[in-house]
Amino acid sequence: MLLIPDFHPERLYSNGYHRWLDVLQHSGYFFIFTLAVLWVFPSFRRFSPHYWLLILLAVVLETAQYWIPKRSFSLMDMCSNVLGISAAYFCWWAVKKITGNKRTE
């Protein structure tokens, strides 16, 4: 995704940039990515240190955009990425508690 220049699909269905939609997209992408990681790699289901590894990945990916042509670094995007990761971990934990399913540990 870093190499796709200007990936903002809202331009296809609206007239301009919407900050709330950008936050929703970034947090949604990282929410889905984190759930996929939690499902595929059971070791990541332990909160620490894997949570912090995913946070570091999000920070590095956003910071790398500073040096990639036609990309831009955004602190708001970075916070949205962290929000998506945190929400995914919380949802995974909540489902585990509600269902009492020990396989999701």
C-alpha positions in Angstrom: 0.0 0.0 0.0 2.9 2.3 0.6 3.8 2.2 -3.1 0.3 3.0 -4.4 0.4 6.8 -4.9 -2.5 8.8 -3.5 -4.8 6.0 -2.4 -7.8 8.0 -1.5 -10.9 6.3 -2.9 -13.2 9.0 -1.5 -12.4 11.0 -4.6 -14.3 8.5 -6.6 -17.6 9.0 -4.8 -17.5 12.4 -3.1 -16.4 15.9 -3.9 -13.3 16.3 -1.8 -11.3 15.2 1.2 -13.1 14.3 4.4 -11.1 14.0 7.5 -13.5 11.7 9.3 -13.4 9.4 6.2 -9.6 9.3 6.2 -9.6 8.4 9.9 -12.2 5.7 9.3 -10.2 4.3 6.4 -6.9 4.2 8.2 -8.3 2.7 11.4 -10.4 0.3 9.4 -7.4 -1.0 7.4 -5.4 -1.6 10.5 -8.4 -3.1 12.3 -8.8 -5.7 9.6 -5.0 -6.2 9.3 -4.7 -6.8 13.1 -7.6 -9.2 13.2 -6.0 -11.2 10.3 -2.7 -11.3 12.2 -4.5 -12.4 15.4 -6.3 -15.1 13.5 -3.3 -16.4 11.5 -0.6 -16.1 14.2 -1.9 -17.3 17.5 1.3 -16.1 19.3 0.2 -12.5 18.6 -2.9 -13.0 20.8 -0.8 -12.3 23.8 -1.2 -8.6 24.3 2.4 -7.7 25.1 4.9 -7.5 23.3 3.0 -8.2 20.1 0.7 -5.3 20.4 3.7 -3.0 20.7 5.2 -4.7 17.6 2.1 -3.9 15.5 2.1 -0.3 16.8 5.8 0.0 15.9 5.0 -1.3 12.4 2.2 1.3 12.0 4.5 4.1 13.1 7.3 2.9 10.8 5.0 2.6 7.8 3.5 6.1 8.4 7.0 7.6 9.0 8.4 6.0 5.8 5.9 8.0 3.8 7.9 11.1 4.7 10.6 10.0 2.2 8.4 8.4 -0.5 7.5 10.6 -3.4 3.9 11.6 -3.7 3.2 10.4 -0.2 2.9 12.4 3.0 3.4 11.8 6.6 0.5 12.6 8.9 0.3 12.4 12.6 -3.5 12.0 12.4 -3.0 9.0 10.1 -0.6 7.5 12.6 -3.1 7.9 15.4 -5.8 6.4 13.3 -3.6 3.4 12.6 -3.0 2.9 16.4 -6.8 3.3 17.0 -7.5 0.5 14.5 -4.9 -1.8 16.1 -6.2 -1.1 19.6 -9.8 -1.6 18.6 -9.0 -4.9 17.1 -7.2 -6.1 20.2 -10.1 -4.9 22.4 -12.7 -6.7 20.1 -10.6 -9.9 20.2 -10.4 -9.7 24.0 -14.2 -8.9 24.3 -15.3 -11.8 22.1 -13.0 -14.1 24.0 -14.5 -13.0 27.3 -18.1 -13.1 26.1 -17.8 -16.6 24.5 -15.5 -18.0 27.1 -13.6 -19.6 24.2 -10.1 -20.6 25.4 -8.9 -21.3 21.8 -8.6 -17.5 21.2 -6.0 -17.0 24.0 
